[in-house]
Amino acid sequence: MQRLPTKEDLSRPPTEEEADRLQVTTLQYYLHETNPATGLIRDKTDRGAPASIAAVGLGLANIPVLVDRGVIAREFAPEVALRGLRFFRDSPQGPEPDATGYRGFYYHFLDMKTGRRMWNCELSTIDSTFLLAGMLTCAAYFDADTAEEAEVRRVADDLYRRADWQWALAGGAAVSHGWRPETGFIPHTWTGYDEALLIYLLGLGSPTFPLPPESYAAYCSTYRWKTIYAREVLYSGPLFTHQLSHLWIDFRGIQDAFMRSHGSDYFENTRQATYIQQEYARRNPLEFAGYGEYCWGITASDGPGFEQRRVNGIDQKFYGYQARGAPYGPDDGTVSPWVVAASLPFTPEIVIPTLRAMVGIDFGTTIRYGFWPSFNPTYAVPDSPTGWWVTPYHFGIDQGPVSLMVENYRTGLIWNIMRRCPYVVAGLRRAGFQGGWL
């Protein structure tokens, strides 16, 4: 009879082999779901899915991980980066509705083969930010005196300098969510704490079209400082919003004016937000199946569908792809292991046992791209191997945070690379960050 794992078993730090397995299986997404001619990366594992520019950015950011982990030789890695960099350099920029981008920003979804706009989607400021961050990662990493590495630096720099952050303000104080050629700017701006922190840091650091300092003040103006479960936190519900800017920037010990006034920093804030997620799952106020100490991770994710069901005498509302959050919702019992893994540098003491309990004591996996991104034990699916709903897809924007944050936990690789990026340093300083490594 097999012995059940103890708390000590679950809390055991990952071995080098386990961490390697977790990263390499996750990174296979970018190796297999990329158009080799253009470097465009599929949004999700659906044959008809377009490319996601955010997924491309995460793929570029992971190239240093692939090199340092021995998956790709550094000699050949610049060419991998240059496929995407050259594509975006040469792709059509203009106000035409079938272009690839405009004003240095790019459409959220692009045709996997042609690279042209898909689905009448928006010119996305947040997704363009993640794309540019991936480009700047490669520029800072490839610092050797070779023709290929010099080209990576030059092209990435040119593309970053092309982004017109001032235009993206749409005449207002804060950055717009995006723009469409048919209707103009989207009537929503990035304000209040979320993943858009990185927009302002890259925009403030621009040497060509810098955001004014007032824009950062506008972003912070609707921050919500709360006490939840006796923990003080700058609130944002979905866990991914506390992580994505941190993929690139080490916020330990550096503070802007808001964090100085609260005696915290954004790294510590994410620690608190992660503990709040676990405590919410422990309390389980909506009585979802599975929730508990070792089953949490509520974020933007795929879901079972927009439907209402009566489950164990309770009317439960379910969602499809939705930005779920805790503790104030929305929530439908859908859990995302990838977002737990992406919290590894912040709270390893609760992340490691949760991952071992949810996905296997040795972080083992029998699937191609690491963890399944989301599942919902409350939503019964009789013909499912588990008996409940599991997403049929993997997503490009879910894979990258896992491998990047595992690497930041292990070596701080991406954080150390981006400390060498002058634009990131300039953006932090113009936003008022001080202290620590800065």
C-alpha positions in Angstrom: 0.0 0.0 0.0 1.5 3.4 -1.0 2.2 5.8 1.8 0.3 9.1 1.7 2.6 12.1 1.5 3.1 13.9 4.8 3.4 17.7 5.3 7.1 17.3 5.3 6.9 15.5 1.9 4.8 18.3 0.4 7.1 21.1 1.8 10.3 19.6 0.5 12.1 22.2 -1.8 12.2 21.1 -5.4 15.3 19.3 -6.5 17.2 20.5 -9.5 15.7 17.7 -11.6 12.2 18.6 -10.6 12.7 22.3 -11.3 14.2 21.4 -14.7 11.3 19.2 -15.6 8.8 21.8 -14.7 10.5 24.5 -16.8 11.3 22.4 -19.8 7.9 20.8 -20.1 6.4 24.3 -19.9 8.8 25.8 -22.4 7.9 23.2 -25.0 4.9 25.3 -25.7 7.1 27.9 -27.3 9.2 25.4 -29.1 6.2 23.7 -30.7 3.6 26.5 -31.1 5.8 29.0 -33.0 5.8 29.7 -36.7 9.5 29.2 -37.6 9.3 31.7 -40.4 8.0 34.7 -38.4 8.5 33.8 -34.7 4.8 34.3 -34.1 3.4 32.2 -31.2 -0.1 30.8 -31.1 -2.4 32.2 -28.5 -3.6 28.7 -27.5 -3.5 25.1 -28.6 -6.4 25.3 -31.0 -5.4 24.8 -34.6 -7.4 27.8 -35.7 -6.1 30.1 -33.0 -4.2 33.3 -34.0 -0.9 34.5 -32.7 -0.9 36.5 -29.4 1.7 39.3 -29.2 1.8 38.9 -25.5 2.7 35.2 -26.0 5.5 36.3 -28.4 6.8 38.6 -25.7 6.9 35.9 -23.2 8.5 33.6 -25.7 11.3 36.1 -26.3 11.8 36.6 -22.6 12.2 32.9 -22.1 15.1 32.6 -24.6 17.7 33.4 -21.9 16.1 30.6 -19.8 16.4 28.2 -22.7 20.0 29.1 -23.2 21.0 28.9 -19.5 19.2 25.6 -19.1 21.0 24.1 -22.0 18.0 23.6 -24.3 19.3 26.0 -27.0 23.0 26.7 -27.6 23.8 30.4 -27.1 25.6 30.4 -30.5 22.3 29.8 -32.3 19.9 31.5 -29.8 20.2 35.1 -31.3 18.7 33.8 -34.6 15.7 32.5 -32.6 15.2 36.0 -31.2 15.8 37.6 -34.5 13.0 35.8 -36.3 10.5 37.7 -34.2 12.4 40.9 -34.0 12.8 41.1 -37.8 9.2 40.3 -38.4 7.9 43.1 -36.2 10.5 45.5 -37.7 9.4 44.8 -41.2 5.7 44.2 -40.7 3.2 46.9 -41.9 2.7 49.8 -39.5 -0.2 52.1 -40.3 -3.8 53.1 -39.7 -5.1 50.5 -42.2 -7.4 48.0 -40.6 -5.3 45.0 -41.8 -1.9 46.2 -40.7 0.2 44.5 -38.0 0.6 47.6 -35.8 0.5 51.3 -35.6 2.5 54.0 -33.8 4.9 51.3 -32.5 2.1 49.3 -30.9 0.6 46.0 -32.2 -2.7 44.3 -32.6 -3.6 41.9 -29.8 -4.1 38.9 -32.2 -2.3 38.4 -35.5 -2.7 35.8 -38.3 -0.2 33.0 -37.6 1.0 33.0 -41.2 0.6 36.6 -42.5 1.0 38.5 -39.3 -1.9 40.7 -40.1 -4.6 41.8 -37.6 -7.3 39.2 -36.7 -10.9 39.4 -35.5 -11.1 43.3 -35.7 -9.1 43.2 -32.4 -7.7 46.2 -30.6 -4.2 47.7 -30.9 -3.4 46.6 -27.4 -1.2 48.8 -25.1 -0.8 46.1 -22.4 0.0 43.2 -24.8 2.4 45.5 -26.8 4.1 46.2 -23.4 4.7 42.5 -22.8 6.0 42.1 -26.4 8.4 45.0 -25.9 9.5 43.7 -22.5 10.4 40.4 -24.1 12.4 42.3 -26.8 14.2 44.3 -24.2 15.0 41.1 -22.3 16.8 39.8 -25.3 18.6 43.1 -25.9 20.0 43.1 -22.4 20.9 39.4 -22.4 22.7 39.2 -25.7 25.6 41.5 -24.9 28.4 39.7 -26.8 30.4 41.4 -29.5 29.1 39.3 -32.4 27.1 40.4 -35.5 24.1 38.4 -34.5 23.9 39.6 -30.9 24.6 43.2 -32.0 21.6 42.9 -34.4 19.4 41.7 -31.6 20.3 44.7 -29.5 19.9 47.2 -32.4 16.5 45.9 -33.6 15.0 45.5 -30.2 16.1 49.1 -29.3 14.6 50.5 -32.5 11.3 48.7 -31.9 11.1 50.0 -28.3 11.9 53.5 -29.4 9.2 53.4 -32.0 6.4 53.0 -29.5 4.5 56.4 -29.2 3.5 56.3 -25.5 2.3 59.9 -25.7 -0.1 59.1 -28.4 -1.4 56.2 -26.3 -2.6 58.7 -23.7 -5.4 59.7 -26.1 -5.2 63.3 -24.9 -5.8 62.2 -21.3 -3.8 61.6 -18.1 -3.7 57.8 -18.2 -2.8 55.3 -21.0 -5.7 54.0 -23.0 -6.4 50.3 -23.2 -6.0 50.5 -26.9 -7.2 51.7 -30.3 -9.1 50.5 -33.3 -8.9 52.0 -36.8 -12.7 51.8 -37.1 -13.6 53.6 -33.9 -10.5 55.2 -32.4 -9.4 54.9 -28.8 -11.1 52.5 -26.4 -12.9 54.5 -23.7 -11.0 52.9 -20.8 -7.7 53.7 -19.3 -5.2 51.9 -17.2 -5.7 53.1 -13.6 -5.7 51.3 -10.3 -3.2 48.6 -9.4 -3.0 45.7 -11.9 -0.6 44.2 -14.5 -0.4 47.6 -16.3 2.3 48.8 -13.8 4.8 47.7 -16.5 3.1 49.9 -19.1 4.0 53.0 -17.1 7.5 51.9 -16.3 8.4 51.2 -20.0 6.5 54.3 -21.1 8.3 56.6 -18.6 11.6 55.2 -19.6 11.2 55.9 -23.3 13.9 58.2 -24.8 11.7 59.1 -27.8 8.0 59.4 -26.6 8.2 59.3 -22.8 5.1 59.4 -20.7 4.9 62.4 -18.4 5.3 61.8 -14.6 1.7 62.9 -14.3 0.6 59.7 -16.0 2.0 57.5 -13.3 0.2 59.7 -10.7 -3.0 59.1 -12.7 -2.4 55.3 -12.6 -1.9 55.3 -8.9 -4.8 57.7 -8.2 -7.4 54.9 -7.8 -5.3 52.4 -5.8 -7.2 50.6 -3.1 -5.4 49.8 0.1 -7.3 47.2 2.1 -7.1 44.9 5.1 -8.2 41.4 4.2 -8.0 38.5 6.6 -5.8 40.7 8.9 -3.4 41.3 6.0 -2.8 44.8 4.5 -2.6 44.8 0.7 -2.8 47.0 -2.3 -5.8 45.2 -3.7 -6.3 43.6 -7.1 -8.4 40.5 -7.3 -6.9 38.2 -10.0 -3.6 36.8 -8.9 -1.9 37.2 -12.3 -2.2 41.0 -11.9 0.2 40.7 -8.9 2.8 38.8 -11.0 3.2 39.9 -14.6 5.2 43.1 -14.1 7.3 41.1 -11.6 8.3 38.7 -14.3 10.8 41.3 -15.4 11.4 43.6 -12.5 12.7 42.7 -9.0 10.7 45.0 -6.7 12.3 43.8 -3.5 13.4 46.8 -1.5 12.5 49.5 -4.0 9.5 51.7 -3.4 7.5 54.4 -5.1 5.8 57.1 -3.1 2.7 55.0 -2.5 4.6 52.0 -1.1 6.8 54.2 1.0 3.7 55.7 2.6 2.5 52.2 3.6 5.9 50.8 4.6 5.8 48.1 1.9 7.0 47.3 -1.6 5.3 45.6 -4.6 7.1 42.3 -3.9 5.9 42.2 -0.3 2.4 43.2 -1.6 2.4 40.2 -3.9 3.3 38.0 -1.0 0.3 39.3 0.9 -2.0 38.8 -2.1 -0.9 35.2 -2.5 -1.5 34.4 1.2 -5.0 36.0 0.8 -5.7 33.7 -2.0 -4.8 30.6 0.0 -6.9 31.9 3.0 -9.9 32.5 0.8 -9.7 29.0 -0.5 -9.4 27.7 3.1 -12.5 29.6 4.1 -14.3 28.7 0.9 -17.3 30.9 1.4 -19.1 29.8 -1.8 -18.6 26.1 -1.0 -16.7 25.1 -4.2 -15.4 21.5 -4.5 -11.7 21.0 -3.8 -10.9 24.4 -2.4 -8.5 24.4 0.6 -5.0 24.8 1.8 -3.5 23.0 -1.2 -6.0 24.0 -3.8 -6.1 27.7 -4.7 -5.1 30.0 -7.5 -7.8 32.3 -8.8 -7.0 34.4 -11.8 -7.9 35.2 -15.4 -8.4 31.8 -17.0 -10.5 29.6 -19.2 -13.6 28.2 -17.6 -16.3 25.7 -18.2 -18.7 28.1 -19.8 -21.3 30.8 -19.0 -24.0 28.8 -17.3 -25.9 28.5 -14.0 -26.2 25.1 -12.3 -27.6 23.8 -9.0 -24.8 21.9 -7.3 -25.4 20.2 -4.0 -28.4 22.4 -3.4 -26.6 25.6 -4.2 -27.1 27.7 -7.3 -23.7 28.2 -8.8 -22.8 30.6 -11.7 -20.1 29.5 -14.0 -18.0 31.4 -16.6 -16.0 30.9 -19.7 -12.8 32.9 -20.1 -13.0 35.4 -17.2 -10.8 37.5 -15.0 -11.6 35.7 -11.7 -10.5 37.2 -8.4 -10.4 36.6 -4.6 -11.8 37.3 -2.2 -14.4 39.6 -3.9 -14.9 37.6 -7.1 -16.0 36.8 -9.6 -15.4 33.1 -8.7 -16.9 29.9 -10.0 -14.6 27.2 -8.5 -12.1 27.4 -11.3 -8.5 26.9 -10.2 -5.3 27.6 -12.2 -2.1 25.7 -11.1 0.1 27.9 -13.4 -0.7 31.0 -11.4 0.3 29.2 -8.2 3.7 28.3 -9.8 4.2 31.9 -10.8 4.0 32.9 -7.2 7.0 30.7 -6.3 9.5 33.5 -5.7 7.1 35.3 -3.4 5.7 32.5 -1.2 7.6 29.2 -1.8 6.5 28.0 1.6 2.9 27.7 0.4 3.4 27.3 -3.3 5.6 24.2 -3.1 3.2 22.1 -1.0 0.3 23.3 -3.1 2.0 22.3 -6.4 3.0 18.9 -5.0 -0.5 18.3 -3.8 -2.3 19.5 -6.9 0.0 18.1 -9.7 2.1 15.4 -8.2 4.6 15.0 -5.4 7.5 15.3 -7.8 6.0 18.0 -10.0 5.5 15.2 -12.4 3.4 15.6 -15.5 2.2 13.3 -18.2 1.1 16.1 -20.5 3.0 17.9 -23.2 3.1 21.5 -21.8 3.4 21.2 -18.1 0.2 21.8 -16.0 -3.2 22.0 -17.4 -3.9 25.7 -17.1 -7.3 25.5 -15.3 -9.8 23.0 -13.9 -13.1 23.1 -12.0 -14.0 20.2 -9.7 -17.4 21.8 -8.9 -18.5 21.6 -12.6 -19.3 17.9 -13.2 -18.4 16.4 -16.7 -19.4 12.8 -16.6 -17.3 11.7 -19.6 -14.2 13.5 -18.3 -11.4 11.2 -16.9 -11.5 13.3 -13.7 -15.3 13.5 -13.6 -15.1 17.3 -13.7 -14.1 20.1 -16.1 -10.5 20.5 -17.2 -9.6 23.1 -20.0 -8.9 21.4 -23.3 -6.3 24.1 -24.2 -2.9 25.5 -23.1 -2.4 29.2 -23.5 0.8 31.1 -24.4 0.3 33.7 -21.8 0.0 31.0 -19.0 3.2 29.1 -19.9 5.7 31.9 -19.8 5.1 33.1 -16.2 5.7 29.6 -14.9 9.2 29.1 -16.5 10.2 32.8 -15.9 9.2 32.7 -12.2 10.7 29.3 -11.6 14.0 30.8 -13.0 13.7 33.9 -10.9 13.2 31.7 -7.9 16.2 29.6 -8.8 18.7 32.2 -10.0 17.1 35.6 -10.4 18.1 35.4 -14.0 15.5 37.6 -15.6 15.6 40.1 -12.7 19.3 40.4 -13.1 19.1 40.9 -16.8 16.6 43.6 -16.6 18.6 45.5 -14.0 21.0 46.2 -16.9 18.2 47.6 -19.1 18.6 51.4 -19.0 15.0 52.0 -20.0 13.7 50.0 -17.1 16.0 51.8 -14.7 15.0 55.2 -16.1 11.3 54.3 -15.9 11.6 53.2 -12.3 13.4 56.4 -11.3 10.9 58.7 -13.2 8.1 56.9 -11.4 9.7 57.8 -8.1 11.2 54.5 -7.1 14.1 54.6 -4.7 16.2 52.3 -2.5 17.4 48.7 -2.8 19.3 47.7 -5.9 18.1 50.9 -7.7 
